[in-house]
C-alpha cells in the first residue's frame, strides 16, 4: 500500500530528495506522494523530521 503524507508536513523537502522512484512532489502547502509511483520502501518516512509520511 502506498505511503501518504499527513497534514503534519512542514514542506521541508527531505522526503522528496530521498525518494528513489521520484513519487514525491511539492503540493499545495505540503508534499504529496503519487500512489502509482510509490514503491512502499519507506525511505521518505526515515528522513522526515515530523513523521508526516504514513504507510497506507
N, C-alpha and C positions, 0 to 999 in steps of 0.2 A: 504494500500500500504506500503511495507516495507521501512524502512529507508535506506539511503546510507550514505557513509562518503566521504566528498569532499576532494579535494587536500589541503585544509587548515589544515588537520590533522597534528599534531606535534608528533604523536605516543607516547603520554604520558601514555596510557592505562587506563585512568579513565573510559572511556565508557565500556570497556570490563569487568572491575570489577563490574560495575553497572548492566549489562545486565542479567535479570532474566532467559532468555532462552538460554544463552551461544551462542548467534548468532554472536558474535564479536570476531575476531581473528586478530593476527598480520599478515599483508600482506607485500608487498614489499615497505617499506618506509612509510607506513601508515596502519592503521587498516581497516579491511573490515567487512561487515555485510553479513551473509548468508541469502538471502531473504527467503529461505524455513524455517528458524528457527525464523526469526524476527516476533514478535507478535505486532508490532506497538505501544508499550507502551510509547515510548519517554523518557525512563529513561536515555538513553545514551545522548540525547540532553540536558538534565537538568544538567549534570555534566561536559560537555565538555567546557574547557576554551577558545576555539576558534570557537565554534559553527559549528564544522565540520559535525556532523550528521544532515542530512536533510531529511525531510519527502518526500517520493516518489522518 
